[in-house]
Amino acid sequence: MTKETIKCPKCGEVIELSEAISRDIEIRLKERYEKEIGKIQKSFEEKAKKEAQELVNLEISDLKGQLEEKTKNLKEAQKQELELRKRQRELVEKEEKLELELSRKIDAERQKIIEKASKGFEEKHQLKDAEKDKQLNDMKKQIDELKRKAEQGSQQMQGEVLELELEKSLKEEFPFDDIEPVAKGVRGGDIIQTVKTQSGRTCGKILWETKRTKTWSDSWIQKLKDDQREVKADLAILASESLPKGFHHFRQISGVWVTDILSAVSLALALRVVLIQVARERAVQVGKKEKMEIAYNYLTGPEFKNRVEAIVESFIAMKEDLEAERRATQKIWAKREKQIERVISNTAGLHGDLQEIAGDSLPTIKMLELPTDDE
């Protein structure tokens, strides 16, 4: 059997190793390697633990930031709602106070007139019947005038309440937009809606005018168009309780969108989508005057109007169907599916029209594209 030997690294002498010495060296080397491996493993574990802790701390910090931001937004929304409710209560109280004061004045004037007429009748009982009729007619005119003034003041208050309700609905439906009321006495409609994307980029401006009267007036259209030019708004919407004869939900009249109160927010939703799309196209087509003119002609033409009407009509139909959902759930689901398909179809058509104008520079919408083989 061959004996194991080692060579001295200093003198070069070959030394025989016994089995005990070999075993001792092997144990020592194994212990040293195991210690080194333990140190390396511990170092890796500490490093991994540190990195994991840093990642957890970062995620916790991010979640805290999101929570603080949401809390801030919630407080701001609650503050705005409280302010709107306060303004609405003040208007209602003001209206009730005005009606009470006018009623008192009417009663007082009526009593004065009656007393004056009675006194005059007693003092001048020989007056002719014509003179008596004249006095009575004058009294009636005065009473009618006081009633007219009272009704006029009440209608003005009702109009302000309608304006506040619309302002509140727009803020709730479009939280990223700036919804600002026009100051009283200043020309320029009732509400200015500045359309913005979620990132805060301004895409256009909508001027709102509200009417709460018993009869429709064609003069409102021209006045709103003048106000639209004054504030440089892209679109103008007239929301009114009284509408032209044969009017249904909404319609574009001489460049102004006219709508009933129920359809106002739905119409704004459709027009807002178009304004954002056109703003994106305008940003892509900077310096390309010809395509911008084509886009403008499209927006002011009948094809665009028909597509917007089709989209809004679909939204209105869905909203009306929801009211009857308890009575015919299955039937409404089937009908709503067709309406949604109609909305998607018209939206795809709208995107296709703009894509035909802008070409490949218009961003693609994945949901409106054909699926690829990989998908």
Protein Blocks (a to p, Z undefined) as FASTA:
>chain_A
ZZdddddfklopacdddfklmmmmmmmmmmmmmmmmmmmmmmmmmmmmmmmmmmmmmmmm
mmmmmmmmmmmmmmmmmmmmmmmmmmmmmmmmmmmmmmmmmmmmmmmmmmmmmmmmmmmm
mmmmmbcfklmmmmmmmmmmmmmmmmmmmmmmmmmmmmmmmmmmmmmmmmmmmmmbccdd
ddehiaeijbdcddddfkopafbdcdddddddfbdcfklmmmmmmmmmmnopabdcdddf
bdcehiahiaceehiacddfklmmmmmmmmmmmmmmmmmmmmmmgoilmlmmmmmmmmmm
mklmmmmmmmmmmmmmmmmmmmmmmmmmmlmmmmmmmmmmmmmmmmmmmmmmmmmmnomm
lccdfklpccdfkZZ
